[in-house]
Amino acid sequence: MALEVLTTDDLREFKIELLEDIQKLLKKNTNSPEKRWLKSYEVRELLNISPGTLQHMRVSGILPFTKIGGTIYYDHGEINELLQKNKQSY
């Protein structure tokens, strides 16, 4: 039975590869949202807008929403469509 010796360089290389794999997985998960329905605070953070601007977008019909009880939900897909529709190229 042959013995294989691990050096500190081997461990360091393994650590670097492992960290790179973890970073790829994290990046992959942050690009595709898991949640379909977002609450108001999440939409405000996503679009970097104020509560008043979000309310204006709701009232004027720019951004569709669903209200259940006192909580307002927004479809992530509709937000993406809105962004694509209003995309500007200079």
PyMOL Python script that loads the backbone (N, CA, C, O; Angstrom):
from pymol import cmd

cmd.read_pdbstr("""\
ATOM      1  N   MET A   1       0.838  -1.174   0.000  1.00  0.00           N
ATOM      2  CA  MET A   1       0.000   0.000   0.000  1.00  0.00           C
ATOM      3  C   MET A   1       0.889   1.246   0.000  1.00  0.00           C
ATOM      4  O   MET A   1       1.723   1.422   0.889  1.00  0.00           O
ATOM      5  N   ALA A   2       0.706   2.097  -0.994  1.00  0.00           N
ATOM      6  CA  ALA A   2       1.546   3.277  -1.135  1.00  0.00           C
ATOM      7  C   ALA A   2       0.965   4.417  -0.305  1.00  0.00           C
ATOM      8  O   ALA A   2      -0.249   4.618  -0.261  1.00  0.00           O
ATOM      9  N   LEU A   3       1.842   5.146   0.339  1.00  0.00           N
ATOM     10  CA  LEU A   3       1.430   6.312   1.120  1.00  0.00           C
ATOM     11  C   LEU A   3       1.614   7.571   0.288  1.00  0.00           C
ATOM     12  O   LEU A   3       2.580   7.714  -0.462  1.00  0.00           O
ATOM     13  N   GLU A   4       0.666   8.470   0.441  1.00  0.00           N
ATOM     14  CA  GLU A   4       0.770   9.738  -0.262  1.00  0.00           C
ATOM     15  C   GLU A   4       0.898  10.840   0.784  1.00  0.00           C
ATOM     16  O   GLU A   4       0.083  10.932   1.702  1.00  0.00           O
ATOM     17  N   VAL A   5       1.903  11.657   0.644  1.00  0.00           N
ATOM     18  CA  VAL A   5       2.175  12.705   1.623  1.00  0.00           C
ATOM     19  C   VAL A   5       1.581  14.020   1.126  1.00  0.00           C
ATOM     20  O   VAL A   5       1.804  14.437  -0.011  1.00  0.00           O
ATOM     21  N   LEU A   6       0.819  14.658   2.010  1.00  0.00           N
ATOM     22  CA  LEU A   6       0.258  15.972   1.699  1.00  0.00           C
ATOM     23  C   LEU A   6       1.147  17.043   2.294  1.00  0.00           C
ATOM     24  O   LEU A   6       1.541  16.975   3.458  1.00  0.00           O
ATOM     25  N   THR A   7       1.453  18.022   1.483  1.00  0.00           N
ATOM     26  CA  THR A   7       2.270  19.126   1.964  1.00  0.00           C
ATOM     27  C   THR A   7       1.372  20.323   2.239  1.00  0.00           C
ATOM     28  O   THR A   7       0.195  20.326   1.878  1.00  0.00           O
ATOM     29  N   THR A   8       1.931  21.323   2.871  1.00  0.00           N
ATOM     30  CA  THR A   8       1.157  22.544   3.135  1.00  0.00           C
ATOM     31  C   THR A   8       0.800  23.240   1.819  1.00  0.00           C
ATOM     32  O   THR A   8      -0.231  23.907   1.731  1.00  0.00           O
ATOM     33  N   ASP A   9       1.638  23.089   0.810  1.00  0.00           N
ATOM     34  CA  ASP A   9       1.319  23.666  -0.499  1.00  0.00           C
ATOM     35  C   ASP A   9       0.106  22.974  -1.117  1.00  0.00           C
ATOM     36  O   ASP A   9      -0.732  23.624  -1.743  1.00  0.00           O
ATOM     37  N   ASP A  10       0.013  21.651  -0.941  1.00  0.00           N
ATOM     38  CA  ASP A  10      -1.152  20.913  -1.427  1.00  0.00           C
ATOM     39  C   ASP A  10      -2.421  21.402  -0.739  1.00  0.00           C
ATOM     40  O   ASP A  10      -3.448  21.601  -1.388  1.00  0.00           O
ATOM     41  N   LEU A  11      -2.349  21.590   0.555  1.00  0.00           N
ATOM     42  CA  LEU A  11      -3.510  22.075   1.309  1.00  0.00           C
ATOM     43  C   LEU A  11      -3.891  23.494   0.908  1.00  0.00           C
ATOM     44  O   LEU A  11      -5.074  23.820   0.806  1.00  0.00           O
ATOM     45  N   ARG A  12      -2.904  24.323   0.684  1.00  0.00           N
ATOM     46  CA  ARG A  12      -3.152  25.707   0.269  1.00  0.00           C
ATOM     47  C   ARG A  12      -3.836  25.728  -1.106  1.00  0.00           C
ATOM     48  O   ARG A  12      -4.780  26.487  -1.326  1.00  0.00           O
ATOM     49  N   GLU A  13      -3.349  24.890  -2.023  1.00  0.00           N
ATOM     50  CA  GLU A  13      -3.947  24.805  -3.358  1.00  0.00           C
ATOM     51  C   GLU A  13      -5.391  24.304  -3.269  1.00  0.00           C
ATOM     52  O   GLU A  13      -6.273  24.817  -3.957  1.00  0.00           O
ATOM     53  N   PHE A  14      -5.626  23.302  -2.418  1.00  0.00           N
ATOM     54  CA  PHE A  14      -6.977  22.785  -2.227  1.00  0.00           C
ATOM     55  C   PHE A  14      -7.902  23.877  -1.676  1.00  0.00           C
ATOM     56  O   PHE A  14      -9.047  24.008  -2.107  1.00  0.00           O
ATOM     57  N   LYS A  15      -7.397  24.645  -0.733  1.00  0.00           N
ATOM     58  CA  LYS A  15      -8.174  25.729  -0.127  1.00  0.00           C
ATOM     59  C   LYS A  15      -8.564  26.764  -1.188  1.00  0.00           C
ATOM     60  O   LYS A  15      -9.708  27.217  -1.224  1.00  0.00           O
ATOM     61  N   ILE A  16      -7.638  27.128  -2.027  1.00  0.00           N
ATOM     62  CA  ILE A  16      -7.900  28.114  -3.074  1.00  0.00           C
ATOM     63  C   ILE A  16      -8.951  27.591  -4.047  1.00  0.00           C
ATOM     64  O   ILE A  16      -9.871  28.321  -4.414  1.00  0.00           O
ATOM     65  N   GLU A  17      -8.824  26.345  -4.464  1.00  0.00           N
ATOM     66  CA  GLU A  17      -9.803  25.740  -5.382  1.00  0.00           C
ATOM     67  C   GLU A  17     -11.188  25.673  -4.741  1.00  0.00           C
ATOM     68  O   GLU A  17     -12.198  25.946  -5.390  1.00  0.00           O
ATOM     69  N   LEU A  18     -11.220  25.309  -3.471  1.00  0.00           N
ATOM     70  CA  LEU A  18     -12.493  25.211  -2.757  1.00  0.00           C
ATOM     71  C   LEU A  18     -13.156  26.582  -2.641  1.00  0.00           C
ATOM     72  O   LEU A  18     -14.361  26.700  -2.863  1.00  0.00           O
ATOM     73  N   LEU A  19     -12.402  27.601  -2.304  1.00  0.00           N
ATOM     74  CA  LEU A  19     -12.945  28.953  -2.196  1.00  0.00           C
ATOM     75  C   LEU A  19     -13.457  29.461  -3.543  1.00  0.00           C
ATOM     76  O   LEU A  19     -14.488  30.130  -3.602  1.00  0.00           O
ATOM     77  N   GLU A  20     -12.747  29.149  -4.615  1.00  0.00           N
ATOM     78  CA  GLU A  20     -13.192  29.553  -5.955  1.00  0.00           C
ATOM     79  C   GLU A  20     -14.511  28.881  -6.314  1.00  0.00           C
ATOM     80  O   GLU A  20     -15.400  29.512  -6.887  1.00  0.00           O
ATOM     81  N   ASP A  21     -14.635  27.609  -5.977  1.00  0.00           N
ATOM     82  CA  ASP A  21     -15.881  26.884  -6.250  1.00  0.00           C
ATOM     83  C   ASP A  21     -17.042  27.473  -5.439  1.00  0.00           C
ATOM     84  O   ASP A  21     -18.148  27.623  -5.958  1.00  0.00           O
ATOM     85  N   ILE A  22     -16.799  27.800  -4.201  1.00  0.00           N
ATOM     86  CA  ILE A  22     -17.839  28.395  -3.358  1.00  0.00           C
ATOM     87  C   ILE A  22     -18.252  29.760  -3.904  1.00  0.00           C
ATOM     88  O   ILE A  22     -19.440  30.082  -3.943  1.00  0.00           O
ATOM     89  N   GLN A  23     -17.272  30.565  -4.328  1.00  0.00           N
ATOM     90  CA  GLN A  23     -17.587  31.883  -4.894  1.00  0.00           C
ATOM     91  C   GLN A  23     -18.418  31.756  -6.163  1.00  0.00           C
ATOM     92  O   GLN A  23     -19.339  32.544  -6.378  1.00  0.00           O
ATOM     93  N   LYS A  24     -18.106  30.773  -7.006  1.00  0.00           N
ATOM     94  CA  LYS A  24     -18.891  30.554  -8.227  1.00  0.00           C
ATOM     95  C   LYS A  24     -20.327  30.198  -7.884  1.00  0.00           C
ATOM     96  O   LYS A  24     -21.259  30.702  -8.512  1.00  0.00           O
ATOM     97  N   LEU A  25     -20.513  29.339  -6.898  1.00  0.00           N
ATOM     98  CA  LEU A  25     -21.862  28.950  -6.485  1.00  0.00           C
ATOM     99  C   LEU A  25     -22.639  30.131  -5.921  1.00  0.00           C
ATOM    100  O   LEU A  25     -23.820  30.302  -6.224  1.00  0.00           O
ATOM    101  N   LEU A  26     -21.985  30.941  -5.107  1.00  0.00           N
ATOM    102  CA  LEU A  26     -22.650  32.110  -4.538  1.00  0.00           C
ATOM    103  C   LEU A  26     -23.024  33.107  -5.622  1.00  0.00           C
ATOM    104  O   LEU A  26     -24.119  33.669  -5.598  1.00  0.00           O
ATOM    105  N   LYS A  27     -22.128  33.328  -6.566  1.00  0.00           N
ATOM    106  CA  LYS A  27     -22.399  34.261  -7.658  1.00  0.00           C
ATOM    107  C   LYS A  27     -23.556  33.757  -8.512  1.00  0.00           C
ATOM    108  O   LYS A  27     -24.406  34.538  -8.941  1.00  0.00           O
ATOM    109  N   LYS A  28     -23.585  32.459  -8.754  1.00  0.00           N
ATOM    110  CA  LYS A  28     -24.646  31.850  -9.546  1.00  0.00           C
ATOM    111  C   LYS A  28     -26.002  32.016  -8.859  1.00  0.00           C
ATOM    112  O   LYS A  28     -26.999  32.293  -9.526  1.00  0.00           O
ATOM    113  N   ASN A  29     -26.051  31.852  -7.546  1.00  0.00           N
ATOM    114  CA  ASN A  29     -27.301  31.964  -6.795  1.00  0.00           C
ATOM    115  C   ASN A  29     -27.776  33.398  -6.667  1.00  0.00           C
ATOM    116  O   ASN A  29     -28.984  33.626  -6.611  1.00  0.00           O
ATOM    117  N   THR A  30     -26.887  34.371  -6.620  1.00  0.00           N
ATOM    118  CA  THR A  30     -27.317  35.755  -6.485  1.00  0.00           C
ATOM    119  C   THR A  30     -27.822  36.319  -7.802  1.00  0.00           C
ATOM    120  O   THR A  30     -28.598  37.275  -7.800  1.00  0.00           O
ATOM    121  N   ASN A  31     -27.402  35.749  -8.927  1.00  0.00           N
ATOM    122  CA  ASN A  31     -27.870  36.238 -10.218  1.00  0.00           C
ATOM    123  C   ASN A  31     -29.282  35.772 -10.541  1.00  0.00           C
ATOM    124  O   ASN A  31     -29.995  36.460 -11.270  1.00  0.00           O
ATOM    125  N   SER A  32     -29.701  34.640 -10.028  1.00  0.00           N
ATOM    126  CA  SER A  32     -31.045  34.158 -10.290  1.00  0.00           C
ATOM    127  C   SER A  32     -31.827  34.141  -8.979  1.00  0.00           C
ATOM    128  O   SER A  32     -31.584  33.310  -8.103  1.00  0.00           O
ATOM    129  N   PRO A  33     -32.745  35.052  -8.866  1.00  0.00           N
ATOM    130  CA  PRO A  33     -33.463  35.137  -7.593  1.00  0.00           C
ATOM    131  C   PRO A  33     -34.339  33.906  -7.359  1.00  0.00           C
ATOM    132  O   PRO A  33     -34.978  33.398  -8.280  1.00  0.00           O
ATOM    133  N   GLU A  34     -34.356  33.446  -6.132  1.00  0.00           N
ATOM    134  CA  GLU A  34     -35.158  32.302  -5.755  1.00  0.00           C
ATOM    135  C   GLU A  34     -36.609  32.727  -5.550  1.00  0.00           C
ATOM    136  O   GLU A  34     -37.536  31.975  -5.852  1.00  0.00           O
ATOM    137  N   LYS A  35     -36.791  33.927  -5.039  1.00  0.00           N
ATOM    138  CA  LYS A  35     -38.127  34.390  -4.707  1.00  0.00           C
ATOM    139  C   LYS A  35     -38.826  34.977  -5.927  1.00  0.00           C
ATOM    140  O   LYS A  35     -38.244  35.773  -6.664  1.00  0.00           O
ATOM    141  N   ARG A  36     -40.080  34.579  -6.134  1.00  0.00           N
ATOM    142  CA  ARG A  36     -40.844  35.157  -7.225  1.00  0.00           C
ATOM    143  C   ARG A  36     -41.533  36.429  -6.766  1.00  0.00           C
ATOM    144  O   ARG A  36     -41.611  37.398  -7.522  1.00  0.00           O
ATOM    145  N   TRP A  37     -42.030  36.439  -5.543  1.00  0.00           N
ATOM    146  CA  TRP A  37     -42.792  37.576  -5.035  1.00  0.00           C
ATOM    147  C   TRP A  37     -41.936  38.374  -4.060  1.00  0.00           C
ATOM    148  O   TRP A  37     -41.389  37.825  -3.103  1.00  0.00           O
ATOM    149  N   LEU A  38     -41.826  39.668  -4.314  1.00  0.00           N
ATOM    150  CA  LEU A  38     -41.019  40.548  -3.479  1.00  0.00           C
ATOM    151  C   LEU A  38     -41.922  41.502  -2.712  1.00  0.00           C
ATOM    152  O   LEU A  38     -42.972  41.913  -3.206  1.00  0.00           O
ATOM    153  N   LYS A  39     -41.507  41.846  -1.512  1.00  0.00           N
ATOM    154  CA  LYS A  39     -42.223  42.843  -0.716  1.00  0.00           C
ATOM    155  C   LYS A  39     -41.714  44.225  -1.102  1.00  0.00           C
ATOM    156  O   LYS A  39     -40.714  44.368  -1.806  1.00  0.00           O
ATOM    157  N   SER A  40     -42.430  45.237  -0.622  1.00  0.00           N
ATOM    158  CA  SER A  40     -42.109  46.618  -1.007  1.00  0.00           C
ATOM    159  C   SER A  40     -40.670  46.996  -0.690  1.00  0.00           C
ATOM    160  O   SER A  40     -39.996  47.599  -1.525  1.00  0.00           O
ATOM    161  N   TYR A  41     -40.184  46.649   0.509  1.00  0.00           N
ATOM    162  CA  TYR A  41     -38.827  47.054   0.866  1.00  0.00           C
ATOM    163  C   TYR A  41     -37.796  46.404  -0.053  1.00  0.00           C
ATOM    164  O   TYR A  41     -36.756  46.998  -0.339  1.00  0.00           O
ATOM    165  N   GLU A  42     -38.080  45.183  -0.517  1.00  0.00           N
ATOM    166  CA  GLU A  42     -37.148  44.505  -1.423  1.00  0.00           C
ATOM    167  C   GLU A  42     -37.138  45.166  -2.795  1.00  0.00           C
ATOM    168  O   GLU A  42     -36.086  45.285  -3.423  1.00  0.00           O
ATOM    169  N   VAL A  43     -38.308  45.598  -3.260  1.00  0.00           N
ATOM    170  CA  VAL A  43     -38.390  46.291  -4.550  1.00  0.00           C
ATOM    171  C   VAL A  43     -37.682  47.643  -4.462  1.00  0.00           C
ATOM    172  O   VAL A  43     -36.975  48.039  -5.389  1.00  0.00           O
ATOM    173  N   ARG A  44     -37.872  48.342  -3.353  1.00  0.00           N
ATOM    174  CA  ARG A  44     -37.196  49.646  -3.185  1.00  0.00           C
ATOM    175  C   ARG A  44     -35.682  49.472  -3.196  1.00  0.00           C
ATOM    176  O   ARG A  44     -34.970  50.280  -3.794  1.00  0.00           O
ATOM    177  N   GLU A  45     -35.182  48.423  -2.537  1.00  0.00           N
ATOM    178  CA  GLU A  45     -33.737  48.169  -2.542  1.00  0.00           C
ATOM    179  C   GLU A  45     -33.263  47.785  -3.941  1.00  0.00           C
ATOM    180  O   GLU A  45     -32.216  48.248  -4.395  1.00  0.00           O
ATOM    181  N   LEU A  46     -34.038  46.937  -4.625  1.00  0.00           N
ATOM    182  CA  LEU A  46     -33.663  46.468  -5.953  1.00  0.00           C
ATOM    183  C   LEU A  46     -33.580  47.619  -6.950  1.00  0.00           C
ATOM    184  O   LEU A  46     -32.644  47.695  -7.747  1.00  0.00           O
ATOM    185  N   LEU A  47     -34.569  48.518  -6.900  1.00  0.00           N
ATOM    186  CA  LEU A  47     -34.628  49.632  -7.850  1.00  0.00           C
ATOM    187  C   LEU A  47     -33.988  50.909  -7.323  1.00  0.00           C
ATOM    188  O   LEU A  47     -33.858  51.895  -8.047  1.00  0.00           O
ATOM    189  N   ASN A  48     -33.591  50.880  -6.057  1.00  0.00           N
ATOM    190  CA  ASN A  48     -32.991  52.052  -5.415  1.00  0.00           C
ATOM    191  C   ASN A  48     -33.926  53.267  -5.516  1.00  0.00           C
ATOM    192  O   ASN A  48     -33.536  54.330  -5.998  1.00  0.00           O
ATOM    193  N   ILE A  49     -35.165  53.082  -5.051  1.00  0.00           N
ATOM    194  CA  ILE A  49     -36.163  54.148  -5.099  1.00  0.00           C
ATOM    195  C   ILE A  49     -36.751  54.363  -3.707  1.00  0.00           C
ATOM    196  O   ILE A  49     -36.612  53.518  -2.822  1.00  0.00           O
ATOM    197  N   SER A  50     -37.400  55.492  -3.531  1.00  0.00           N
ATOM    198  CA  SER A  50     -38.006  55.835  -2.249  1.00  0.00           C
ATOM    199  C   SER A  50     -39.395  55.207  -2.129  1.00  0.00           C
ATOM    200  O   SER A  50     -39.967  54.767  -3.126  1.00  0.00           O
ATOM    201  N   PRO A  51     -39.936  55.165  -0.911  1.00  0.00           N
ATOM    202  CA  PRO A  51     -41.297  54.654  -0.741  1.00  0.00           C
ATOM    203  C   PRO A  51     -42.320  55.448  -1.551  1.00  0.00           C
ATOM    204  O   PRO A  51     -43.269  54.873  -2.083  1.00  0.00           O
ATOM    205  N   GLY A  52     -42.135  56.751  -1.645  1.00  0.00           N
ATOM    206  CA  GLY A  52     -43.055  57.587  -2.417  1.00  0.00           C
ATOM    207  C   GLY A  52     -43.021  57.271  -3.904  1.00  0.00           C
ATOM    208  O   GLY A  52     -44.059  57.257  -4.566  1.00  0.00           O
ATOM    209  N   THR A  53     -41.842  57.022  -4.420  1.00  0.00           N
ATOM    210  CA  THR A  53     -41.712  56.666  -5.837  1.00  0.00           C
ATOM    211  C   THR A  53     -42.381  55.327  -6.111  1.00  0.00           C
ATOM    212  O   THR A  53     -43.047  55.158  -7.133  1.00  0.00           O
ATOM    213  N   LEU A  54     -42.205  54.382  -5.206  1.00  0.00           N
ATOM    214  CA  LEU A  54     -42.839  53.075  -5.372  1.00  0.00           C
ATOM    215  C   LEU A  54     -44.366  53.216  -5.334  1.00  0.00           C
ATOM    216  O   LEU A  54     -45.072  52.587  -6.123  1.00  0.00           O
ATOM    217  N   GLN A  55     -44.862  54.035  -4.423  1.00  0.00           N
ATOM    218  CA  GLN A  55     -46.304  54.265  -4.354  1.00  0.00           C
ATOM    219  C   GLN A  55     -46.818  54.907  -5.641  1.00  0.00           C
ATOM    220  O   GLN A  55     -47.874  54.526  -6.145  1.00  0.00           O
ATOM    221  N   HIS A  56     -46.081  55.872  -6.170  1.00  0.00           N
ATOM    222  CA  HIS A  56     -46.465  56.514  -7.428  1.00  0.00           C
ATOM    223  C   HIS A  56     -46.515  55.486  -8.567  1.00  0.00           C
ATOM    224  O   HIS A  56     -47.416  55.527  -9.404  1.00  0.00           O
ATOM    225  N   MET A  57     -45.552  54.574  -8.593  1.00  0.00           N
ATOM    226  CA  MET A  57     -45.523  53.551  -9.641  1.00  0.00           C
ATOM    227  C   MET A  57     -46.724  52.609  -9.522  1.00  0.00           C
ATOM    228  O   MET A  57     -47.252  52.132 -10.527  1.00  0.00           O
ATOM    229  N   ARG A  58     -47.145  52.348  -8.290  1.00  0.00           N
ATOM    230  CA  ARG A  58     -48.336  51.513  -8.073  1.00  0.00           C
ATOM    231  C   ARG A  58     -49.595  52.239  -8.509  1.00  0.00           C
ATOM    232  O   ARG A  58     -50.393  51.703  -9.279  1.00  0.00           O
ATOM    233  N   VAL A  59     -49.775  53.466  -8.015  1.00  0.00           N
ATOM    234  CA  VAL A  59     -51.000  54.230  -8.263  1.00  0.00           C
ATOM    235  C   VAL A  59     -51.170  54.530  -9.751  1.00  0.00           C
ATOM    236  O   VAL A  59     -52.284  54.481 -10.273  1.00  0.00           O
ATOM    237  N   SER A  60     -50.079  54.836 -10.423  1.00  0.00           N
ATOM    238  CA  SER A  60     -50.153  55.185 -11.838  1.00  0.00           C
ATOM    239  C   SER A  60     -50.212  53.956 -12.752  1.00  0.00           C
ATOM    240  O   SER A  60     -50.367  54.095 -13.965  1.00  0.00           O
ATOM    241  N   GLY A  61     -50.090  52.763 -12.179  1.00  0.00           N
ATOM    242  CA  GLY A  61     -50.196  51.541 -12.970  1.00  0.00           C
ATOM    243  C   GLY A  61     -48.910  51.137 -13.666  1.00  0.00           C
ATOM    244  O   GLY A  61     -48.917  50.231 -14.500  1.00  0.00           O
ATOM    245  N   ILE A  62     -47.817  51.788 -13.339  1.00  0.00           N
ATOM    246  CA  ILE A  62     -46.526  51.452 -13.953  1.00  0.00           C
ATOM    247  C   ILE A  62     -46.062  50.076 -13.493  1.00  0.00           C
ATOM    248  O   ILE A  62     -45.526  49.295 -14.279  1.00  0.00           O
ATOM    249  N   LEU A  63     -46.274  49.789 -12.216  1.00  0.00           N
ATOM    250  CA  LEU A  63     -45.802  48.538 -11.641  1.00  0.00           C
ATOM    251  C   LEU A  63     -46.975  47.775 -11.039  1.00  0.00           C
ATOM    252  O   LEU A  63     -47.542  48.206 -10.035  1.00  0.00           O
ATOM    253  N   PRO A  64     -47.347  46.643 -11.643  1.00  0.00           N
ATOM    254  CA  PRO A  64     -48.453  45.849 -11.097  1.00  0.00           C
ATOM    255  C   PRO A  64     -48.097  45.261  -9.733  1.00  0.00           C
ATOM    256  O   PRO A  64     -46.927  45.010  -9.440  1.00  0.00           O
ATOM    257  N   PHE A  65     -49.103  45.046  -8.916  1.00  0.00           N
ATOM    258  CA  PHE A  65     -48.875  44.512  -7.576  1.00  0.00           C
ATOM    259  C   PHE A  65     -50.055  43.665  -7.147  1.00  0.00           C
ATOM    260  O   PHE A  65     -51.123  43.701  -7.759  1.00  0.00           O
ATOM    261  N   THR A  66     -49.847  42.904  -6.091  1.00  0.00           N
ATOM    262  CA  THR A  66     -50.893  42.109  -5.474  1.00  0.00           C
ATOM    263  C   THR A  66     -50.909  42.457  -3.996  1.00  0.00           C
ATOM    264  O   THR A  66     -49.864  42.498  -3.347  1.00  0.00           O
ATOM    265  N   LYS A  67     -52.103  42.708  -3.466  1.00  0.00           N
ATOM    266  CA  LYS A  67     -52.210  43.047  -2.055  1.00  0.00           C
ATOM    267  C   LYS A  67     -52.993  41.949  -1.351  1.00  0.00           C
ATOM    268  O   LYS A  67     -54.118  41.622  -1.730  1.00  0.00           O
ATOM    269  N   ILE A  68     -52.381  41.394  -0.331  1.00  0.00           N
ATOM    270  CA  ILE A  68     -53.031  40.381   0.495  1.00  0.00           C
ATOM    271  C   ILE A  68     -52.975  40.883   1.929  1.00  0.00           C
ATOM    272  O   ILE A  68     -51.903  41.037   2.515  1.00  0.00           O
ATOM    273  N   GLY A  69     -54.159  41.133   2.478  1.00  0.00           N
ATOM    274  CA  GLY A  69     -54.200  41.745   3.801  1.00  0.00           C
ATOM    275  C   GLY A  69     -53.596  43.127   3.701  1.00  0.00           C
ATOM    276  O   GLY A  69     -54.027  43.934   2.877  1.00  0.00           O
ATOM    277  N   GLY A  70     -52.621  43.407   4.515  1.00  0.00           N
ATOM    278  CA  GLY A  70     -51.955  44.702   4.464  1.00  0.00           C
ATOM    279  C   GLY A  70     -50.607  44.659   3.774  1.00  0.00           C
ATOM    280  O   GLY A  70     -49.882  45.654   3.770  1.00  0.00           O
ATOM    281  N   THR A  71     -50.261  43.525   3.192  1.00  0.00           N
ATOM    282  CA  THR A  71     -48.948  43.367   2.573  1.00  0.00           C
ATOM    283  C   THR A  71     -49.062  43.420   1.058  1.00  0.00           C
ATOM    284  O   THR A  71     -49.922  42.771   0.461  1.00  0.00           O
ATOM    285  N   ILE A  72     -48.178  44.205   0.448  1.00  0.00           N
ATOM    286  CA  ILE A  72     -48.153  44.351  -1.006  1.00  0.00           C
ATOM    287  C   ILE A  72     -46.998  43.530  -1.557  1.00  0.00           C
ATOM    288  O   ILE A  72     -45.876  43.596  -1.053  1.00  0.00           O
ATOM    289  N   TYR A  73     -47.287  42.752  -2.605  1.00  0.00           N
ATOM    290  CA  TYR A  73     -46.291  41.906  -3.248  1.00  0.00           C
ATOM    291  C   TYR A  73     -46.140  42.305  -4.715  1.00  0.00           C
ATOM    292  O   TYR A  73     -47.097  42.730  -5.362  1.00  0.00           O
ATOM    293  N   TYR A  74     -44.913  42.157  -5.222  1.00  0.00           N
ATOM    294  CA  TYR A  74     -44.602  42.475  -6.613  1.00  0.00           C
ATOM    295  C   TYR A  74     -43.957  41.255  -7.245  1.00  0.00           C
ATOM    296  O   TYR A  74     -43.122  40.593  -6.629  1.00  0.00           O
ATOM    297  N   ASP A  75     -44.345  40.962  -8.475  1.00  0.00           N
ATOM    298  CA  ASP A  75     -43.795  39.829  -9.213  1.00  0.00           C
ATOM    299  C   ASP A  75     -42.415  40.223  -9.756  1.00  0.00           C
ATOM    300  O   ASP A  75     -42.279  41.211 -10.477  1.00  0.00           O
ATOM    301  N   HIS A  76     -41.415  39.446  -9.403  1.00  0.00           N
ATOM    302  CA  HIS A  76     -40.044  39.752  -9.828  1.00  0.00           C
ATOM    303  C   HIS A  76     -39.927  39.767 -11.353  1.00  0.00           C
ATOM    304  O   HIS A  76     -39.199  40.590 -11.910  1.00  0.00           O
ATOM    305  N   GLY A  77     -40.633  38.869 -12.024  1.00  0.00           N
ATOM    306  CA  GLY A  77     -40.606  38.820 -13.486  1.00  0.00           C
ATOM    307  C   GLY A  77     -41.158  40.090 -14.109  1.00  0.00           C
ATOM    308  O   GLY A  77     -40.631  40.563 -15.116  1.00  0.00           O
ATOM    309  N   GLU A  78     -42.220  40.652 -13.520  1.00  0.00           N
ATOM    310  CA  GLU A  78     -42.795  41.889 -14.051  1.00  0.00           C
ATOM    311  C   GLU A  78     -41.854  43.073 -13.841  1.00  0.00           C
ATOM    312  O   GLU A  78     -41.814  43.992 -14.660  1.00  0.00           O
ATOM    313  N   ILE A  79     -41.101  43.050 -12.750  1.00  0.00           N
ATOM    314  CA  ILE A  79     -40.112  44.107 -12.525  1.00  0.00           C
ATOM    315  C   ILE A  79     -39.020  44.014 -13.589  1.00  0.00           C
ATOM    316  O   ILE A  79     -38.594  45.034 -14.132  1.00  0.00           O
ATOM    317  N   ASN A  80     -38.569  42.799 -13.887  1.00  0.00           N
ATOM    318  CA  ASN A  80     -37.556  42.616 -14.934  1.00  0.00           C
ATOM    319  C   ASN A  80     -38.080  43.065 -16.295  1.00  0.00           C
ATOM    320  O   ASN A  80     -37.356  43.695 -17.065  1.00  0.00           O
ATOM    321  N   GLU A  81     -39.351  42.738 -16.595  1.00  0.00           N
ATOM    322  CA  GLU A  81     -39.952  43.180 -17.858  1.00  0.00           C
ATOM    323  C   GLU A  81     -39.990  44.702 -17.940  1.00  0.00           C
ATOM    324  O   GLU A  81     -39.689  45.278 -18.985  1.00  0.00           O
ATOM    325  N   LEU A  82     -40.357  45.348 -16.843  1.00  0.00           N
ATOM    326  CA  LEU A  82     -40.406  46.811 -16.799  1.00  0.00           C
ATOM    327  C   LEU A  82     -39.020  47.405 -17.064  1.00  0.00           C
ATOM    328  O   LEU A  82     -38.883  48.383 -17.799  1.00  0.00           O
ATOM    329  N   LEU A  83     -38.009  46.807 -16.462  1.00  0.00           N
ATOM    330  CA  LEU A  83     -36.635  47.292 -16.667  1.00  0.00           C
ATOM    331  C   LEU A  83     -36.216  47.110 -18.124  1.00  0.00           C
ATOM    332  O   LEU A  83     -35.617  48.010 -18.713  1.00  0.00           O
ATOM    333  N   GLN A  84     -36.525  45.963 -18.703  1.00  0.00           N
ATOM    334  CA  GLN A  84     -36.151  45.716 -20.101  1.00  0.00           C
ATOM    335  C   GLN A  84     -36.900  46.643 -21.042  1.00  0.00           C
ATOM    336  O   GLN A  84     -36.328  47.147 -22.008  1.00  0.00           O
ATOM    337  N   LYS A  85     -38.169  46.870 -20.766  1.00  0.00           N
ATOM    338  CA  LYS A  85     -38.996  47.719 -21.614  1.00  0.00           C
ATOM    339  C   LYS A  85     -38.475  49.160 -21.633  1.00  0.00           C
ATOM    340  O   LYS A  85     -38.537  49.836 -22.660  1.00  0.00           O
ATOM    341  N   ASN A  86     -37.970  49.616 -20.508  1.00  0.00           N
ATOM    342  CA  ASN A  86     -37.496  50.997 -20.391  1.00  0.00           C
ATOM    343  C   ASN A  86     -35.989  51.129 -20.560  1.00  0.00           C
ATOM    344  O   ASN A  86     -35.416  52.170 -20.238  1.00  0.00           O
ATOM    345  N   LYS A  87     -35.358  50.100 -21.053  1.00  0.00           N
ATOM    346  CA  LYS A  87     -33.914  50.100 -21.250  1.00  0.00           C
ATOM    347  C   LYS A  87     -33.531  51.140 -22.311  1.00  0.00           C
ATOM    348  O   LYS A  87     -34.117  51.176 -23.393  1.00  0.00           O
ATOM    349  N   GLN A  88     -32.575  51.954 -22.001  1.00  0.00           N
ATOM    350  CA  GLN A  88     -32.107  52.998 -22.891  1.00  0.00           C
ATOM    351  C   GLN A  88     -30.703  52.655 -23.387  1.00  0.00           C
ATOM    352  O   GLN A  88     -29.884  52.133 -22.631  1.00  0.00           O
ATOM    353  N   SER A  89     -30.431  52.945 -24.640  1.00  0.00           N
ATOM    354  CA  SER A  89     -29.061  52.784 -25.139  1.00  0.00           C
ATOM    355  C   SER A  89     -28.641  54.124 -25.751  1.00  0.00           C
ATOM    356  O   SER A  89     -29.383  54.758 -26.501  1.00  0.00           O
ATOM    357  N   TYR A  90     -27.455  54.509 -25.405  1.00  0.00           N
ATOM    358  CA  TYR A  90     -26.945  55.809 -25.858  1.00  0.00           C
ATOM    359  C   TYR A  90     -25.822  55.641 -26.837  1.00  0.00           C
ATOM    360  O   TYR A  90     -25.273  56.630 -27.322  1.00  0.00           O
TER     361      TYR A  90
END
""", "prot")
cmd.dss("prot")
cmd.show_as("cartoon", "prot")
cmd.util.cbc("prot")
cmd.orient("prot")
